Amino acid sequence: MKRTHTFFCFVLLCGVLAAASPFWGMSAISPSSIWTAGHPDAEIFWRLRLPRTLAAFLAGAGLSISGMVFQALLRNPLATPFTLGVSSGAALGASVSFRLGTFLPFFSSLGSLGAALAGGLLSMLLVYLITRARGGFSTLSMLLAGVIINFFFSSLIMLTQYLSDTRDSLRIMHWLMGSLAGLEVFRIADLAFVVIAGALIIRHFSMEIDLLAAGEELAASRGVQTVRAKISIFAAASIIVGTVVSLTGPIGFVGMMIPHICRLWLGWAHRTLLPATFFLGGCFLVVCDLFARSILAPAEMPIGILTALIGGPFFLWVLFKSCRHGELF
């Protein structure tokens, strides 16, 4: 009970910081000024900072609940939303769009965002086909297929960057660092729809996720159609990741850290874990974005760099902890 109380106090603190985030930055904005029509601070708040805060919250929430799903179904505390190659697929799609959009009408009309989402969905399809070709739909086969796709697509990204001119190469490199700058409002609305719809689908399968996390044999004995459930759950999580990455670029470690922190405090019941992971993940990325746009002001640090600096040591801690307790696989 004390641990749960501490967790919700921590979540409340993150929520307060996230709510205050639009008022902070290179220059502080007074709450009273945002209601004054024509005031420069009001324009900055409503047109730039508030939409960016909403995008950060939705991206963090989407990556976190996707990471929660992958960790549960793969039964691996080090699993991330990028384990199945969705991130590298989306990054490859965007990279090819940057390189060939000028020459090929298809990529020009699709745009970097559409190409990134298409790349993420392609990687998910390839993982599924490889897993089915091996027979069955086992967790280990999916994990190995995801690792293979991830490395293969990463090499294609490097090849694309190598063959690009200086301008396109810099665009690819900047996009791969992850950023929340410059998102249009209608894109944020699309992101909200995908993340919320995906969260509702995952909540619908929360009982199946609990059983699958305990073991596929146990889930099957309780009447769960394991293959259909896993495909539905993985598809929902992968579409969320693909959409987030297509808009923000790859932002690593959020989907690994937040579910693990929530699980340490709340346990494995995903009906409770889902809303906690959703809210804490969103607030965490909002706070990270605040620091990313404030540390080097007036310049801006790519948020993917900041989350990697935080996530790297956390990853090592989880790795050593899991190996010590024999929980890695």
Secondary structure, 3 states (H helix, E strand, C coil): CHHHHHHHHHHHHHHHHHHHHHHCCCCCCCHHHHHCCCCHHHHHHHHHHHHHHHHHHHHHHHHHHHHHHHHHHHCCCCCCCCCCCHHHHHHHHHHHHHHHCCCCHHHHHHHHHHHHHHHHHHHHHHHHHHHHHCCCCCHHHHHHHHHHHHHHHHHHHHHHHHHCCHHHHHHHHHHHCCCCCCCCHHHHHHHHHHHHHHHHHHHHCHHHHHHHHHCHHHHHHCCCCHHHHHHHHHHHHHHHHHHHHHHHCCCCCHHHHHHHHHHHHHCCCHHHHHHHHHHHHHHHHHHHHHHHCCCCCCCCCCHHHHHHHHHHHHHHHHHHHHHHHCCCC
